């Protein structure tokens, strides 16, 4: 990102990486993201060759995860999806703040349970909610957009990096629609976890 974001942001898209460490082992990977403020999102989890392993769709509080290669899906509340998949129950509004620094556009963060710490420029440099904490290690220049974010859940550390981010590009097709689930087999979360392990 070479220029400051526009004054009004409606969508964010780009690429990032995530690493997590915990008692159950470590997780590391890259992902693409498309967020439409305030509460719709699409995240594609990528394998080392850039192919899509899983698609996570958030839409106004509901969510689905699809494993395209197996033609299966899980659906339920968005926070349950994130809790199951990553170990912390964030929703689409939270991701817009965490990835893009767009806390105001995503809704009043304090009303959603966030305790934010701001720097002299008014940027959210750290925050906590329900045992989850983040601290921005580096911003993109003088903007409010995080480049590197340290995260932790109940003391288990991780790092989120925004590798590329763009603003206000119209989504292509029905990026947030759940019509993609038609013709797929619905699975329990335990079944989805087993299929994802088989993909490794």
Beta strands, then each sheet from edge to edge (+ up, - down):
strand 1: 11-22
strand 2: 25-36
strand 3: 40-46
strand 4: 52-59
strand 5: 62-67
strand 6: 72-77
strand 7: 115-118
strand 8: 124-129
strand 9: 132-139
strand 10: 146-153
strand 11: 156-167
strand 12: 185-186
sheet 1: 7+ 8- 9+ 10- 11+ 1- 2+ 3- 4+ 5- 6+ 12+
end
